[in-house]
């Protein structure tokens, strides 16, 4: 089934696959600049109906994120003059300039939307990343992941059920400790552990559980946490987590995951009721089958400094793009700030392209790294031409961390709506429970 509206055939068709930070920001900007003026037809395709900024998924998993932070794609499309289509891309025909979208199936197995074909003049791949299990036995079967909103909600549901079982079920009678193991000591693993510790404290206040009955463990193959941060900040983070009595297993390489726990190379078996995998990312495997487009060892689409693939009509941004970083050994790191910058650059390039101009080069500006440890602390480093590298922590670091999210909100909502949403959330937090229990 082809969805080509004849009234729009004369318009340049821009198809964006993936509604993450990069994809949604790009669709919104192009909708405002081109769709609103009737200069192009802008379409966003995503497999889910709502968007949550990916760095906040650990809060979704812990149940501490306000549901109002979700963005409805259809409403966003209506306000910003682009079209949204629900579905997952499964194939590409570069010669015909078409993408193929899998059928949408309900939880009961009913086909809601049949397989479709969409044509494009400009295609932008912004499908993000997924966890990399590195082929380790048992990871896919026994671990939970935090790659998508649905996975985060799945973890949150299992977390609540485990707490209830531990408090009032058979495990409570045995005085059994609830054990949660997080594999990966990067930002996701560290932030999730701190958020879960805060949740156990809140549950104790609510009378459901005692934090002493919950054991949190982080397992990291490297000798220190947070390899993206300077050693001084990593050590400060380790000290903070130690104060929270979070068990740190550093220098431990996982070789197998079972239903009962996690096996390490040195022979240790770490028991865990809930197991979370946050030890590296890659682009989805199906990208390797995209009609001959070049990919790297972690499935990212190889792009040049204009964010263009080897096909002049196909671009890639965000975590799925292997973008060169001149003057550095690796590519541009897969961070939210990079996704935001790439969306901004590509928006200008596409607008220029439609008017006969040239593509602009993307230059990555590294503004540093920040890691939030829930209510306990925030650490990181800021980088800039005027001040060099500055280490920050505490309240100032927390303000800067929150400003990164506000920058994303401004990109998709504008300043006025972002201010209203911020005020609304402040009032909601004062009237609603601090954690989700359903």
C-alpha positions as CSV (number, residue, x, y, z in Angstrom):
1,X,0.0,0.0,0.0
2,X,1.5,3.3,-1.1
3,X,0.6,6.6,0.7
4,X,1.4,9.2,-1.9
5,X,-1.0,12.1,-1.9
6,X,-1.4,13.3,-5.5
7,X,-1.9,16.9,-4.3
8,X,1.5,16.9,-2.7
9,X,3.4,15.3,-5.6
10,X,4.9,18.6,-6.7
11,X,6.3,19.3,-3.2
12,X,9.7,18.1,-2.0
13,X,9.1,15.1,0.3
14,X,11.3,15.0,3.5
15,X,10.9,11.8,5.5
16,X,12.5,11.6,8.9
17,X,12.7,8.1,10.5
18,X,12.9,8.2,14.3
19,X,11.3,10.6,16.7
20,X,14.1,10.8,19.3
21,X,15.8,14.0,20.3
22,X,17.4,14.6,16.9
23,X,14.5,13.4,14.8
24,X,11.7,15.3,16.6
25,X,13.7,18.5,16.8
26,X,14.4,18.3,13.1
27,X,10.8,17.5,12.1
28,X,9.6,20.4,14.3
29,X,12.0,22.9,12.8
30,X,11.4,21.9,9.2
31,X,7.7,21.9,9.8
32,X,7.9,25.5,11.0
33,X,10.2,26.6,8.2
34,X,9.0,24.6,5.2
35,X,5.8,22.8,6.0
36,X,4.0,25.8,7.3
37,X,4.9,27.8,4.2
38,X,3.9,24.9,1.9
39,X,7.5,24.7,0.6
40,X,7.9,21.0,1.4
41,X,6.0,18.0,2.8
42,X,7.7,16.9,6.1
43,X,6.9,13.5,7.6
44,X,8.1,11.9,10.8
45,X,7.9,8.1,11.2
46,X,8.3,6.4,14.6
47,X,7.2,3.1,16.1
48,X,5.6,4.7,19.2
49,X,3.0,7.4,19.6
50,X,4.8,9.5,22.3
51,X,8.3,10.9,22.9
52,X,10.4,11.2,26.0
53,X,13.8,12.7,26.0
54,X,16.1,9.6,26.2
55,X,18.4,10.9,29.1
56,X,15.2,10.9,31.3
57,X,14.4,7.2,30.7
58,X,16.1,6.2,34.0
59,X,13.5,8.4,35.8
60,X,10.7,6.6,33.8
61,X,12.2,3.3,34.9
62,X,12.3,4.4,38.6
63,X,8.8,5.8,38.4
64,X,9.8,9.3,39.4
65,X,9.2,11.1,36.0
66,X,6.0,13.1,35.6
67,X,3.9,11.6,32.8
68,X,3.2,15.1,31.5
69,X,6.8,15.1,30.2
70,X,5.7,12.9,27.3
71,X,5.1,14.5,24.0
72,X,2.3,13.3,21.7
73,X,3.7,13.0,18.2
74,X,0.3,13.7,16.6
75,X,-0.3,16.8,18.6
76,X,3.3,18.0,18.0
77,X,2.9,17.4,14.2
78,X,-0.4,19.3,14.1
79,X,1.0,22.4,15.9
80,X,4.2,22.5,13.8
81,X,2.9,21.6,10.4
82,X,4.5,18.2,9.7
83,X,2.8,14.8,9.4
84,X,3.3,11.9,11.8
85,X,3.0,8.3,10.8
86,X,3.1,5.4,13.3
87,X,5.3,2.5,12.2
88,X,8.7,0.9,12.0
89,X,10.9,1.1,9.0
90,X,12.0,-2.3,7.7
91,X,13.5,-1.7,4.3
92,X,14.8,0.8,1.7
93,X,14.9,1.1,-2.1
94,X,17.4,3.8,-3.0
95,X,16.7,3.6,-6.7
96,X,13.0,4.1,-6.3
97,X,13.5,6.5,-3.3
98,X,11.1,4.5,-1.2
99,X,11.1,3.2,2.4
100,X,9.1,0.2,3.5
101,X,7.3,0.1,6.9
102,X,6.3,-3.0,8.8
103,X,2.6,-3.7,9.7
104,X,1.6,-2.3,13.1
105,X,0.3,-5.2,15.3
106,X,-1.7,-4.8,18.5
107,X,-0.8,-6.6,21.8
108,X,-3.5,-9.2,20.9
109,X,-2.0,-9.9,17.5
110,X,-4.4,-8.0,15.4
111,X,-3.1,-6.1,12.4
112,X,-3.9,-2.4,13.0
113,X,-2.0,-0.9,10.1
114,X,-0.9,-2.9,7.0
115,X,2.6,-2.7,5.5
116,X,3.1,0.6,3.8
117,X,5.5,2.3,1.3
118,X,6.5,5.9,1.5
119,X,8.4,7.8,-1.1
120,X,11.0,10.5,-0.4
121,X,13.1,13.1,-2.0
122,X,15.2,13.6,1.2
123,X,15.5,10.8,3.8
124,X,16.9,11.4,7.3
125,X,17.7,8.4,9.5
126,X,17.5,9.4,13.1
127,X,16.6,6.0,14.7
128,X,18.9,6.3,17.7
129,X,20.6,3.4,19.4
130,X,19.9,0.2,21.3
131,X,21.9,-1.7,24.0
132,X,24.9,-3.7,22.8
133,X,24.8,-7.2,24.5
134,X,28.2,-8.1,22.9
135,X,26.9,-11.6,22.3
136,X,27.1,-12.5,26.0
137,X,25.0,-15.5,26.8
138,X,21.7,-14.9,28.6
139,X,21.7,-11.1,28.3
140,X,18.7,-10.9,25.9
141,X,16.7,-13.5,27.8
142,X,17.3,-12.3,31.4
143,X,18.1,-8.6,31.4
144,X,15.9,-5.5,31.2
145,X,16.9,-2.6,28.9
146,X,16.3,1.1,28.9
147,X,16.5,1.9,25.2
148,X,12.9,2.9,24.7
149,X,10.0,4.3,26.7
150,X,8.1,1.0,26.6
151,X,11.2,-0.8,28.0
152,X,11.5,1.8,30.8
153,X,7.8,1.4,31.6
154,X,8.3,-2.4,31.6
155,X,11.1,-2.1,34.1
156,X,9.1,0.2,36.3
157,X,6.2,-2.2,36.4
158,X,8.5,-5.1,37.3
159,X,10.2,-2.9,39.9
160,X,6.9,-2.1,41.7
161,X,5.7,-5.7,41.6
162,X,9.1,-6.8,43.1
163,X,8.8,-4.2,45.8
164,X,5.3,-5.4,46.7
165,X,6.3,-9.0,46.7
166,X,9.3,-8.2,48.9
167,X,7.1,-6.3,51.3
168,X,4.0,-8.3,51.6
169,X,4.5,-11.5,49.6
170,X,6.3,-14.8,50.1
171,X,9.7,-13.1,50.1
172,X,8.6,-10.9,53.0
173,X,8.0,-13.9,55.2
174,X,11.5,-15.1,54.4
175,X,12.9,-11.6,55.1
176,X,14.5,-11.8,51.6
177,X,16.5,-8.9,50.3
178,X,15.4,-7.5,46.9
179,X,18.5,-7.4,44.8
180,X,18.9,-5.2,41.7
181,X,22.1,-5.4,39.5
182,X,23.0,-2.9,36.9
183,X,25.6,-3.9,34.3
184,X,27.4,-0.8,33.0
185,X,29.0,2.0,35.0
186,X,28.3,4.8,32.5
187,X,25.9,7.7,32.9
188,X,22.8,5.5,32.5
189,X,23.8,2.9,35.1
190,X,25.0,5.5,37.6
191,X,22.0,7.7,37.3
192,X,19.6,4.8,37.5
193,X,21.3,3.4,40.6
194,X,21.0,6.8,42.4
195,X,17.4,7.2,41.3
196,X,16.5,3.7,42.5
197,X,18.1,4.4,45.9
198,X,15.9,7.6,46.2
199,X,12.8,5.5,45.3
200,X,13.6,3.0,48.1
201,X,13.8,5.9,50.6
202,X,10.4,7.2,49.4
203,X,8.9,3.8,49.6
204,X,10.1,3.6,53.2
205,X,8.4,6.9,53.9
206,X,5.2,5.6,52.4
207,X,5.5,2.5,54.5
208,X,5.9,0.0,51.7
209,X,9.5,-1.0,52.2
210,X,12.7,-0.5,54.0
211,X,15.8,0.7,52.0
212,X,17.9,-1.8,54.0
213,X,16.0,-4.6,52.3
214,X,17.1,-3.5,48.8
215,X,20.6,-4.2,47.5
216,X,21.8,-2.2,44.5
217,X,24.9,-3.3,42.6
218,X,26.7,-1.7,39.7
219,X,29.0,-4.1,37.6
220,X,31.5,-2.3,35.4
221,X,34.3,-3.9,33.4
222,X,36.6,-0.9,33.6
223,X,38.6,0.0,36.7
224,X,36.5,3.1,37.3
225,X,33.0,4.5,36.7
226,X,32.0,7.1,34.1
227,X,34.9,6.8,31.5
228,X,33.6,10.0,29.8
229,X,34.4,12.1,32.9
230,X,37.8,13.0,34.3
231,X,39.2,10.6,36.9
232,X,38.7,13.1,39.7
233,X,35.0,13.3,39.0
234,X,34.6,9.6,38.6
235,X,36.2,9.0,42.0
236,X,33.9,11.7,43.5
237,X,30.9,9.8,42.1
238,X,32.2,6.5,43.4
239,X,32.5,8.0,46.9
240,X,28.9,9.3,46.7
241,X,27.5,6.0,45.6
242,X,29.5,4.3,48.4
243,X,27.9,6.6,50.9
244,X,24.5,5.4,49.5
245,X,25.7,1.8,50.2
246,X,25.5,0.9,46.5
247,X,27.8,-2.0,45.9
248,X,30.4,-1.3,43.1
249,X,31.9,-4.2,41.3
250,X,34.7,-2.5,39.3
251,X,37.0,-4.4,36.9
252,X,34.4,-7.2,36.6
253,X,33.8,-8.6,33.2
254,X,30.4,-10.3,32.7
255,X,30.5,-13.6,30.9
256,X,27.0,-14.9,31.4
257,X,23.6,-13.8,32.8
258,X,21.2,-16.4,34.2
259,X,17.8,-16.2,35.8
260,X,19.4,-16.2,39.3
261,X,22.1,-13.7,38.7
262,X,25.2,-12.6,36.8
263,X,28.5,-14.5,36.3
264,X,31.8,-12.7,36.1
265,X,35.1,-13.7,34.5
266,X,36.7,-14.2,37.9
267,X,34.1,-16.8,38.8
268,X,31.9,-14.7,41.1
269,X,28.1,-15.2,40.9
270,X,26.2,-12.0,41.7
271,X,22.6,-12.8,42.7
272,X,20.0,-10.4,41.3
273,X,16.2,-10.4,41.2
274,X,16.2,-7.6,38.6
275,X,19.0,-7.3,36.1
276,X,19.5,-4.1,33.9
277,X,21.9,-4.0,30.9
278,X,23.4,-0.6,30.3
279,X,26.9,-1.6,29.1
280,X,27.3,0.0,25.7
281,X,25.2,0.9,22.7
282,X,25.0,0.2,19.0
283,X,22.6,1.1,16.1
284,X,19.9,-1.5,15.4
285,X,21.0,-4.5,13.5
286,X,18.6,-4.0,10.6
287,X,20.5,-0.9,9.5
288,X,23.2,-3.2,8.1
289,X,20.6,-4.4,5.5
290,X,19.7,-0.9,4.1
291,X,20.3,-1.3,0.4
292,X,24.1,-1.1,0.5
293,X,24.6,2.0,2.8
294,X,28.0,1.9,4.5
295,X,27.9,1.1,8.3
296,X,30.6,0.7,10.9
297,X,31.2,-2.1,13.4
298,X,28.4,-1.0,15.7
299,X,25.9,-0.6,12.8
300,X,26.0,3.2,12.6
301,X,25.6,4.8,9.2
302,X,28.8,6.4,8.0
303,X,28.3,10.1,7.2
304,X,30.6,12.9,6.1
305,X,31.0,16.3,7.7
306,X,27.7,17.4,6.1
307,X,25.9,14.5,7.8
308,X,25.3,12.9,4.4
309,X,25.7,9.2,3.7
310,X,27.2,7.9,0.4
311,X,23.7,8.5,-1.1
312,X,23.3,12.2,-1.9
313,X,19.6,12.1,-0.8
314,X,20.1,10.2,2.6
315,X,21.3,11.8,5.8
316,X,21.8,10.4,9.3
317,X,21.9,12.2,12.7
318,X,21.9,11.2,16.3
319,X,23.2,8.0,17.8
320,X,22.8,6.0,14.5
321,X,25.3,8.3,12.7
322,X,29.1,7.7,12.6
323,X,30.1,11.3,12.2
324,X,33.8,12.3,11.9
325,X,35.2,14.4,14.6
326,X,38.2,16.2,13.1
327,X,41.2,16.4,15.4
328,X,40.0,13.5,17.5
329,X,40.6,9.7,17.3
330,X,36.9,8.6,17.3
331,X,33.7,9.8,15.9
332,X,31.4,12.4,17.5
333,X,30.2,10.7,20.7
334,X,26.5,9.6,20.9
335,X,25.2,12.3,23.3
336,X,22.1,14.4,23.6
337,X,24.1,17.6,22.9
338,X,25.4,16.1,19.6
339,X,21.9,15.1,18.5
340,X,20.6,18.7,19.2
341,X,23.5,20.3,17.3
342,X,23.1,17.9,14.4
343,X,19.4,18.6,14.1
344,X,20.1,22.3,14.0
345,X,22.8,22.0,11.4
346,X,20.8,19.6,9.1
347,X,17.7,21.8,9.3
348,X,19.7,24.7,7.9
349,X,21.3,22.5,5.3
350,X,18.0,21.1,4.0
351,X,16.5,24.6,3.8
352,X,19.5,25.7,1.8
353,X,19.4,22.6,-0.4
354,X,15.8,23.3,-1.4
355,X,16.7,26.8,-2.5
356,X,19.7,25.6,-4.5
357,X,22.4,26.3,-1.8
358,X,25.1,24.1,-0.5
359,X,25.2,21.8,2.5
360,X,26.8,23.2,5.7
361,X,29.4,21.3,7.6
362,X,28.6,20.0,11.1
363,X,31.1,21.0,13.7
364,X,30.7,19.3,17.1
365,X,31.0,21.6,20.1
366,X,31.7,19.6,23.3
367,X,30.3,21.5,26.2
368,X,31.2,18.8,28.7
369,X,29.5,16.0,30.6
370,X,27.1,15.9,33.5
371,X,25.8,13.1,35.6
372,X,22.8,13.5,38.0
373,X,22.7,11.4,41.1
374,X,19.1,12.0,41.9
375,X,18.5,14.3,44.8
376,X,21.9,13.5,46.2
377,X,24.3,15.3,43.9
378,X,25.2,16.2,40.3
379,X,28.7,16.2,39.0
380,X,30.4,17.0,35.7
381,X,32.7,19.2,33.7
382,X,31.9,22.2,31.5
383,X,34.0,23.1,28.5
384,X,34.3,26.4,26.6
385,X,36.6,28.6,24.7
386,X,36.6,31.3,27.4
387,X,36.9,29.2,30.5
388,X,38.6,26.0,29.4
389,X,37.5,23.0,31.4
390,X,35.8,23.7,34.7
391,X,34.7,21.0,37.2
392,X,31.3,21.7,38.8
393,X,29.1,19.9,41.3
394,X,26.1,20.3,43.5
395,X,23.4,22.9,42.9
396,X,25.2,24.6,40.0
397,X,25.8,21.3,38.2
398,X,22.1,20.4,38.7
399,X,20.9,23.7,37.2
400,X,23.2,23.1,34.2
401,X,22.0,19.5,33.8
402,X,18.3,20.7,33.9
403,X,19.1,23.4,31.3
404,X,20.1,20.7,28.8
405,X,16.6,19.3,28.9
406,X,15.1,22.8,28.8
407,X,17.1,23.4,25.6
408,X,15.5,20.3,24.1
409,X,12.0,21.5,25.2
410,X,12.6,25.0,23.7
411,X,13.6,23.3,20.4
412,X,10.3,21.5,20.1
413,X,7.9,23.7,22.1
414,X,9.4,27.2,21.9
415,X,10.2,29.5,24.9
416,X,6.6,30.4,25.9
417,X,5.2,26.9,25.9
418,X,8.3,25.5,27.7
419,X,7.8,28.2,30.5
420,X,4.2,27.2,30.9
421,X,5.1,23.5,31.0
422,X,7.7,24.1,33.6
423,X,5.3,26.0,35.9
424,X,2.6,23.4,35.3
425,X,5.0,20.6,36.4
426,X,6.0,22.5,39.5
427,X,2.4,22.7,40.6
428,X,1.7,19.0,39.7
429,X,4.7,17.8,41.7
430,X,3.4,19.5,44.8
431,X,0.0,17.8,44.5
432,X,0.9,14.3,43.2
433,X,2.9,11.4,44.6
434,X,6.6,11.6,43.9
435,X,6.7,8.1,42.5
436,X,4.4,6.1,40.2
437,X,3.0,3.0,41.9
438,X,1.1,1.5,39.0
